[in-house]
Amino acid sequence: MLRRTSWAQALSAEDFARARDGTIERMVPAGGFVCSKGEPVDHWHGVIEGLVKMSSDWATGKTASFTGIAPGGWFGEGSMLKDEPRRYDVAALRDTRVACMRRETFLWLLDHSIPFNRFIINQINERLGLFIGLLESERLLDVDARVARTMAALFHPVLQPGIESRIAISQEEVGRLAGVSRQRVNRSLQLLEDAGFLTNAYGRITVHDLDGLRRFGG
C-alpha cells in the first residue's frame, strides 16, 4: 500500500525505508474507532481497505460529520503538527484496514524530505478547501446539495487518490456521512441520477459528472 502512495513514490530509498519501518497496520471493525476526540495524537493514518467517517460530537448531543475517507486517503496531518489532543473522532463505517505512521516517523520525514513536505502542504490546502465547501453545504444548501457534495468529497482527486469513478458504498453509509436518513439519501440519489450526475446501483455508486456534483445547489 505504501509503494502505491503518491508521497511514498517520491521518497528516496532511505526515506521510504524509514516510512515503512515506522508504519503499522490495524484492523478496525465496523463501528469501531480509528482514533477518538481528546486522545493524544500519536499516528498519521491512511485507509488501506474500508471506509471511515471523520466527525465530532457537540455538547448539545448533535454530531457534525466532516467527511469520509476511502481507500488511498490519508488524514490527521494537521493534528500531527499541533501539540494538543485530537479534536475529532474517526470511526469505521465498515470493517477497515488502516495504516498508522508513528508520530516520530512523520516528523522525521517532515524534517528530511522535501517531497513529503510538499505533499503535506498540498494535502492541508486541499482539505481546507474541502471543509469550507462542506461547511457551506451544511449551512446554506438543502439536503440534496449536501448529499451531492458528500459524494463529490469521496472522489476528491488529491485527498482520495485511490478512487476512480466508482465506489462500493451503501445508502446507509452515505447517510451517515451526510448526516441524513437512508430514506432521504435514496430520494437525493434518485434526483442526482435523473440529472445524469451518477448511477446508483445496489451497494455501488458510479459518478459521471464530478464537477456537477461539486456545483450542485450552488
Backbone hydrogen bonds in HBPLUS format (Angstrom, degrees):
<---DONOR---> <-ACCEPTOR-->    atom                        ^
c    i                          cat <-CA-CA->   ^        H-A-AA   ^      H-
h    n   atom  resd res      DA  || num        DHA   H-A  angle D-A-AA Bond
n    s   type  num  typ     dist DA aas  dist angle  dist       angle   num
A0004-ARG N   A0001-MET O   3.20 MM   3  5.32 137.3  2.40  99.0 110.4     1
A0005-THR N   A0002-LEU O   3.01 MM   3  5.16 155.2  2.07 106.9 115.0     2
A0009-GLN N   A0005-THR O   3.05 MM   4  6.29 151.5  2.14 156.5 164.7     3
A0010-ALA N   A0007-TRP O   3.31 MM   3  5.42 142.6  2.45  96.9 106.9     4
A0011-LEU N   A0008-ALA O   3.10 MM   3  5.28 161.4  2.14 107.7 113.6     5
A0016-PHE N   A0012-SER O   2.84 MM   4  6.04 158.3  1.89 155.5 161.9     6
A0017-ALA N   A0013-ALA O   3.02 MM   4  6.16 156.8  2.08 143.4 149.4     7
A0018-ARG N   A0014-GLU O   3.09 MM   4  6.38 150.6  2.18 143.2 151.1     8
A0019-ALA N   A0015-ASP O   2.93 MM   4  6.24 156.0  1.99 147.2 153.7     9
A0020-ARG N   A0016-PHE O   2.80 MM   4  6.05 164.6  1.82 157.1 161.0    10
A0021-ASP N   A0017-ALA O   2.96 MM   4  6.06 164.6  1.99 147.5 151.7    11
A0022-GLY N   A0018-ARG O   3.05 MM   4  6.09 133.9  2.27 137.5 149.2    12
A0023-THR N   A0020-ARG O   3.29 MM   3  5.39 163.4  2.32 110.4 110.8    13
A0102-ARG N   A0022-GLY O   2.87 MM  80  5.66 170.8  1.88 171.7 171.5    14
A0024-ILE N   A0100-CYS O   2.95 MM  76  5.24 160.3  1.99 140.4 141.0    15
A0100-CYS N   A0024-ILE O   2.77 MM  76  5.24 166.4  1.79 157.6 159.5    16
A0026-ARG N   A0098-VAL O   2.85 MM  72  5.21 157.5  1.90 151.6 159.2    17
A0098-VAL N   A0026-ARG O   2.87 MM  72  5.21 165.7  1.89 154.4 159.1    18
A0028-VAL N   A0096-THR O   2.76 MM  68  5.17 172.1  1.77 161.8 164.6    19
A0096-THR N   A0028-VAL O   2.85 MM  68  5.17 168.1  1.87 152.5 156.6    20
A0032-GLY N   A0029-PRO O   2.83 MM   3  5.33 160.4  1.87 139.6 142.8    21
A0031-GLY N   A0092-ALA O   2.76 MM  61  5.36 171.8  1.77 149.9 152.0    22
A0092-ALA N   A0032-GLY O   2.85 MM  60  5.60 165.0  1.88 163.9 168.9    23
A0034-VAL N   A0090-VAL O   2.73 MM  56  5.45 150.9  1.82 151.0 161.0    24
A0035-CYS N   A0090-VAL O   3.41 MM  55  5.36 158.5  2.46 135.9 140.1    25
A0090-VAL N   A0035-CYS O   2.96 MM  55  5.36 161.5  1.99 154.7 149.0    26
A0039-GLU N   A0036-SER O   3.31 MM   3  5.93 167.0  2.33 133.7 135.2    27
A0038-GLY N   A0086-ARG O   2.69 MM  48  5.01 166.7  1.71 135.5 140.3    28
A0086-ARG N   A0039-GLU O   2.90 MM  47  5.58 172.0  1.90 157.9 158.4    29
A0103-ARG N   A0042-ASP O   2.82 MM  61  5.16 131.0  2.06 157.5 147.3    30
A0044-TRP N   A0101-MET O   2.87 MM  57  5.02 150.8  1.95 139.1 148.2    31
A0101-MET N   A0044-TRP O   2.77 MM  57  5.02 167.5  1.78 159.2 157.9    32
A0045-HIS N   A0075-PHE O   3.26 MM  30  5.56 159.8  2.30 172.0 166.6    33
A0075-PHE N   A0045-HIS O   2.84 MM  30  5.56 154.6  1.90 154.2 161.3    34
A0046-GLY N   A0099-ALA O   2.89 MM  53  4.95 149.7  1.98 141.2 146.7    35
A0099-ALA N   A0046-GLY O   2.72 MM  53  4.95 165.4  1.74 156.1 159.3    36
A0047-VAL N   A0073-GLY O   2.94 MM  26  5.71 159.7  1.98 163.1 166.7    37
A0072-GLY N   A0047-VAL O   2.86 MM  25  5.70 167.2  1.87 160.0 156.9    38
A0048-ILE N   A0097-ARG O   2.85 MM  49  5.27 162.0  1.88 147.7 150.6    39
A0049-GLU N   A0097-ARG O   3.35 MM  48  5.02 159.8  2.39 126.2 130.1    40
A0097-ARG N   A0049-GLU O   2.85 MM  48  5.02 149.6  1.95 131.5 141.4    41
A0093-LEU N   A0051-LEU O   2.87 MM  42  5.66 160.5  1.91 145.7 152.2    42
A0052-VAL N   A0069-ILE O   3.15 MM  17  5.29 163.2  2.18 144.2 149.4    43
A0069-ILE N   A0052-VAL O   2.89 MM  17  5.29 156.8  1.94 143.3 148.7    44
A0053-LYS N   A0091-ALA O   2.79 MM  38  5.36 156.5  1.85 154.3 161.9    45
A0091-ALA N   A0053-LYS O   2.98 MM  38  5.36 152.4  2.05 150.2 151.3    46
A0054-MET N   A0067-THR O   2.85 MM  13  5.44 178.0  1.85 176.0 176.7    47
A0066-PHE N   A0054-MET O   2.75 MM  12  5.44 156.3  1.81 150.0 156.9    48
A0055-SER N   A0089-ASP O   2.89 MM  34  5.31 163.4  1.92 149.3 154.6    49
A0089-ASP N   A0055-SER O   2.69 MM  34  5.31 167.2  1.70 165.6 168.2    50
A0056-SER N   A0064-ALA O   2.92 MM   8  5.27 144.1  2.05 139.3 150.7    51
A0064-ALA N   A0056-SER O   2.84 MM   8  5.27 169.9  1.85 160.3 158.4    52
A0058-TRP N   A0062-LYS O   2.80 MM   4  5.44 177.0  1.80 172.3 173.3    53
A0061-GLY N   A0058-TRP O   3.00 MM   3  5.52 163.9  2.02 115.5 120.4    54
A0073-GLY N   A0070-ALA O   3.03 MM   3  5.77 159.9  2.07 147.9 151.0    55
A0080-MET N   A0076-GLY O   3.05 MM   4  6.31 145.9  2.17 147.4 157.3    56
A0081-LEU N   A0078-GLY O   3.16 MM   3  5.36 139.3  2.34 100.1 111.0    57
A0082-LYS N   A0079-SER O   3.21 MM   3  5.34 159.1  2.26 104.3 110.7    58
A0105-THR N   A0102-ARG O   3.05 MM   3  5.32 124.1  2.37 103.0 117.2    59
A0106-PHE N   A0102-ARG O   3.00 MM   4  6.34 162.8  2.03 158.0 163.0    60
A0107-LEU N   A0103-ARG O   2.92 MM   4  6.17 167.1  1.94 158.5 161.0    61
A0108-TRP N   A0104-GLU O   2.98 MM   4  6.03 147.8  2.08 134.8 144.0    62
A0109-LEU N   A0105-THR O   2.98 MM   4  6.24 159.1  2.02 153.4 157.8    63
A0110-LEU N   A0106-PHE O   3.08 MM   4  6.40 152.2  2.16 145.4 153.3    64
A0111-ASP N   A0107-LEU O   3.05 MM   4  6.30 148.5  2.15 143.1 151.0    65
A0112-HIS N   A0108-TRP O   3.01 MM   4  6.17 133.9  2.23 144.0 156.7    66
A0113-SER N   A0109-LEU O   2.82 MM   4  5.28 149.2  1.91 150.8 151.2    67
A0117-ASN N   A0113-SER O   3.08 MM   4  6.33 155.0  2.14 144.1 151.1    68
A0118-ARG N   A0114-ILE O   2.94 MM   4  6.23 160.7  1.98 158.4 163.1    69
A0119-PHE N   A0115-PRO O   3.02 MM   4  6.24 155.4  2.08 144.5 151.1    70
A0120-ILE N   A0116-PHE O   2.99 MM   4  6.25 164.2  2.01 153.9 157.1    71
A0121-ILE N   A0117-ASN O   2.96 MM   4  6.21 164.2  1.99 155.8 159.8    72
A0122-ASN N   A0118-ARG O   3.01 MM   4  6.15 165.8  2.03 149.4 153.4    73
A0123-GLN N   A0119-PHE O   2.79 MM   4  5.96 155.6  1.85 150.7 158.6    74
A0124-ILE N   A0120-ILE O   2.94 MM   4  6.12 164.2  1.96 152.9 155.7    75
A0125-ASN N   A0121-ILE O   3.03 MM   4  6.21 159.3  2.07 147.2 153.2    76
A0126-GLU N   A0122-ASN O   2.90 MM   4  6.08 162.4  1.93 152.2 156.6    77
A0127-ARG N   A0123-GLN O   2.95 MM   4  6.12 157.9  2.00 148.3 154.7    78
A0128-LEU N   A0124-ILE O   2.97 MM   4  6.10 153.3  2.04 145.4 152.5    79
A0129-GLY N   A0125-ASN O   3.13 MM   4  6.41 160.8  2.17 146.5 151.0    80
A0130-LEU N   A0126-GLU O   2.96 MM   4  6.22 153.6  2.03 145.5 153.2    81
A0131-PHE N   A0127-ARG O   2.89 MM   4  6.11 164.2  1.92 153.6 156.6    82
A0132-ILE N   A0128-LEU O   3.01 MM   4  6.23 154.4  2.07 149.9 156.7    83
A0133-GLY N   A0129-GLY O   3.12 MM   4  6.34 158.6  2.17 145.1 150.5    84
A0134-LEU N   A0130-LEU O   2.91 MM   4  6.22 155.5  1.97 151.2 158.5    85
A0135-LEU N   A0131-PHE O   2.85 MM   4  5.96 151.2  1.93 144.2 151.9    86
A0136-GLU N   A0132-ILE O   3.03 MM   4  6.27 152.4  2.11 143.6 150.8    87
A0137-SER N   A0133-GLY O   3.06 MM   4  6.38 157.6  2.12 145.8 151.3    88
A0138-GLU N   A0134-LEU O   2.95 MM   4  6.13 147.8  2.06 142.9 151.6    89
A0139-ARG N   A0135-LEU O   3.06 MM   4  6.23 153.5  2.13 148.2 154.0    90
A0140-LEU N   A0136-GLU O   2.78 MM   4  5.57 162.1  1.81 155.9 161.2    91
A0141-LEU N   A0137-SER O   3.35 MM   4  4.70 143.9  2.49 106.7 115.6    92
A0146-ARG N   A0142-ASP O   3.00 MM   4  6.30 148.7  2.10 146.6 156.5    93
A0147-VAL N   A0143-VAL O   2.94 MM   4  6.23 157.1  2.00 155.4 160.1    94
A0148-ALA N   A0144-ASP O   3.00 MM   4  6.25 155.9  2.06 143.1 150.3    95
A0149-ARG N   A0145-ALA O   2.87 MM   4  6.09 162.3  1.91 151.1 154.9    96
A0150-THR N   A0146-ARG O   2.91 MM   4  6.06 149.8  2.00 142.3 151.3    97
A0151-MET N   A0147-VAL O   2.98 MM   4  6.21 157.8  2.03 149.9 154.7    98
A0152-ALA N   A0148-ALA O   2.97 MM   4  6.22 159.0  2.01 147.5 153.8    99
A0153-ALA N   A0149-ARG O   2.96 MM   4  6.13 150.3  2.05 144.2 151.3   100
A0154-LEU N   A0151-MET O   3.09 MM   3  5.30 130.7  2.34 101.1 113.8   101
A0155-PHE N   A0152-ALA O   3.02 MM   3  5.31 150.6  2.10 106.1 115.3   102
A0156-HIS N   A0153-ALA O   3.35 MM   3  5.21 159.4  2.39 108.5 106.3   103
A0160-GLN N   A0156-HIS O   2.82 MM   4  5.19 146.1  1.93 143.1 149.9   104
A0163-ILE N   A0160-GLN O   3.16 MM   3  5.88 171.8  2.16 126.1 128.6   105
A0207-VAL N   A0165-SER O   2.78 MM  42  5.33 156.4  1.83 158.1 165.2   106
A0167-ILE N   A0205-ILE O   2.96 MM  38  5.56 157.9  2.01 153.7 160.6   107
A0205-ILE N   A0167-ILE O   2.97 MM  38  5.56 163.5  2.00 159.1 163.7   108
A0169-ILE N   A0203-GLY O   3.06 MM  34  5.13 120.2  2.43 103.6 116.3   109
A0174-VAL N   A0170-SER O   3.03 MM   4  6.40 157.7  2.08 149.2 155.2   110
A0175-GLY N   A0171-GLN O   2.91 MM   4  6.09 156.4  1.96 145.0 151.7   111
A0176-ARG N   A0172-GLU O   2.99 MM   4  6.28 148.3  2.09 143.4 151.6   112
A0177-LEU N   A0173-GLU O   3.05 MM   4  6.31 146.2  2.17 145.1 153.9   113
A0178-ALA N   A0174-VAL O   2.87 MM   4  6.10 155.8  1.92 152.1 159.3   114
A0179-GLY N   A0175-GLY O   2.74 MM   4  5.59 127.1  2.02 139.9 152.5   115
A0180-VAL N   A0175-GLY O   3.00 MM   5  4.87 148.2  2.10 133.9 140.5   116
A0185-VAL N   A0181-SER O   2.94 MM   4  6.23 152.9  2.01 148.1 156.3   117
A0186-ASN N   A0182-ARG O   2.96 MM   4  6.22 153.1  2.03 148.5 155.0   118
A0187-ARG N   A0183-GLN O   3.34 MM   4  6.72 153.8  2.42 142.4 147.5   119
A0188-SER N   A0184-ARG O   3.09 MM   4  6.39 159.7  2.13 149.0 154.5   120
A0189-LEU N   A0185-VAL O   2.81 MM   4  6.01 167.7  1.83 163.0 165.7   121
A0190-GLN N   A0186-ASN O   3.02 MM   4  6.14 151.4  2.10 142.8 150.6   122
A0191-LEU N   A0187-ARG O   3.05 MM   4  6.31 154.8  2.12 144.8 151.4   123
A0192-LEU N   A0188-SER O   2.91 MM   4  6.20 161.0  1.95 152.2 157.4   124
A0193-GLU N   A0189-LEU O   2.80 MM   4  5.94 146.8  1.91 142.5 152.0   125
A0194-ASP N   A0190-GLN O   2.90 MM   4  6.09 159.8  1.94 148.2 153.4   126
A0195-ALA N   A0191-LEU O   3.06 MM   4  6.30 138.7  2.23 140.1 151.2   127
A0197-PHE N   A0192-LEU O   3.01 MM   5  5.52 151.4  2.10 170.2 162.6   128
A0196-GLY N   A0193-GLU O   2.96 MM   3  5.07 155.4  2.02 104.5 112.5   129
A0208-HIS N   A0197-PHE O   2.82 MM  11  5.30 165.3  1.84 138.7 141.7   130
A0209-ASP N   A0197-PHE O   3.14 MM  12  4.84 150.0  2.23 139.7 133.4   131
A0199-THR N   A0206-THR O   2.75 MM   7  5.11 152.1  1.82 149.2 158.4   132
A0206-THR N   A0199-THR O   2.95 MM   7  5.11 164.8  1.97 149.4 154.3   133
A0201-ALA N   A0204-ARG O   2.89 MM   3  5.17 159.4  1.93 166.1 169.6   134
A0204-ARG N   A0201-ALA O   3.14 MM   3  5.17 172.7  2.15 121.8 119.8   135
A0213-LEU N   A0209-ASP O   3.13 MM   4  6.49 149.8  2.23 145.7 153.3   136
A0214-ARG N   A0210-LEU O   3.06 MM   4  6.39 155.0  2.12 149.8 156.7   137
A0215-ARG N   A0211-ASP O   3.03 MM   4  6.28 143.5  2.17 144.5 153.9   138
A0216-PHE N   A0212-GLY O   2.94 MM   4  5.82 122.0  2.28 139.8 154.0   139
A0218-GLY N   A0215-ARG O   2.95 MM   3  5.50 162.7  1.98 140.8 142.7   140
